Amino acid sequence: EGDDMFQLKLKEATWIPHLFRVSVVQNEYMGEKRQRITVRSESPVDYAAEARYQLEEIAKLTSS
């Protein structure tokens, strides 16, 4: 039953945009490089805030 609930939640989240804050750490173990990727937070996309951020970044690039 737990696996079915997991699959249902996964299907509900498929193709819905989310913002993920991740951290990546690269380690070497027995001569092989590996990356550990950890999700720190997840949230739905706030399109208005993202648009403001993008406009601010464009303004920084064009003002130089």
Backbone torsions as a table, in degrees:
resi	resn	phi	psi	omega
1	GLU	NA	-38.8	178.8
2	GLY	-63.1	-38.3	179.9
3	ASP	-67.8	-38.3	178.2
4	ASP	-63.9	-41.3	179.3
5	MET	-64.7	-40.5	177.6
6	PHE	-61.1	-46.7	-180.0
7	GLN	-62.5	-38.8	178.8
8	LEU	-64.2	-45.9	179.1
9	LYS	-64.0	-38.4	178.5
10	LEU	-64.0	-42.6	178.6
11	LYS	-65.5	-37.6	178.9
12	GLU	-64.0	-33.9	-176.8
13	ALA	-86.4	-11.4	-177.5
14	THR	-67.6	132.5	177.8
15	TRP	68.2	20.3	172.8
16	ILE	-110.5	121.4	-176.5
17	PRO	-64.3	137.9	176.1
18	HIS	-138.4	154.6	172.1
19	LEU	-99.8	131.1	178.7
20	PHE	-118.6	133.0	171.3
21	ARG	-102.4	119.4	-175.5
22	VAL	-124.6	158.1	170.8
23	SER	-125.2	143.6	-178.4
24	VAL	-126.3	128.6	177.9
25	VAL	-125.1	130.3	179.3
26	GLN	-102.4	128.3	178.5
27	ASN	-123.8	160.5	173.3
28	GLU	-119.9	127.2	-178.7
29	TYR	-131.4	117.7	-179.5
30	MET	52.7	44.5	176.4
31	GLY	78.6	2.5	-179.2
32	GLU	-113.6	127.1	178.9
33	LYS	-80.7	134.9	179.2
34	ARG	-134.0	152.9	176.4
35	GLN	-115.8	135.8	172.9
36	ARG	-108.0	118.0	-179.2
37	ILE	-110.1	124.3	-177.9
38	THR	-122.3	129.6	175.5
39	VAL	-81.0	119.7	180.0
40	ARG	-88.9	-35.7	177.0
41	SER	-159.4	161.9	179.7
42	GLU	-144.0	140.6	177.2
43	SER	-154.0	155.6	174.9
44	PRO	-66.6	156.6	-177.8
45	VAL	-73.3	129.0	171.9
46	ASP	-99.5	98.0	-171.7
47	TYR	-62.8	-36.8	179.8
48	ALA	-64.9	-44.7	179.4
49	ALA	-66.1	-39.5	178.4
50	GLU	-64.6	-40.0	178.9
51	ALA	-64.8	-43.2	177.5
52	ARG	-60.8	-43.9	179.6
53	TYR	-60.5	-46.2	-179.5
54	GLN	-62.9	-41.3	177.7
55	LEU	-63.4	-39.2	177.2
56	GLU	-63.5	-43.2	179.1
57	GLU	-64.7	-40.3	177.3
58	ILE	-64.1	-42.2	179.2
59	ALA	-61.8	-38.7	177.9
60	LYS	-63.0	-41.2	-178.4
61	LEU	-69.9	-36.8	-176.3
62	THR	-83.6	-18.4	-178.8
63	SER	-82.7	-14.5	-178.1
64	SER	-80.9	NA	NA
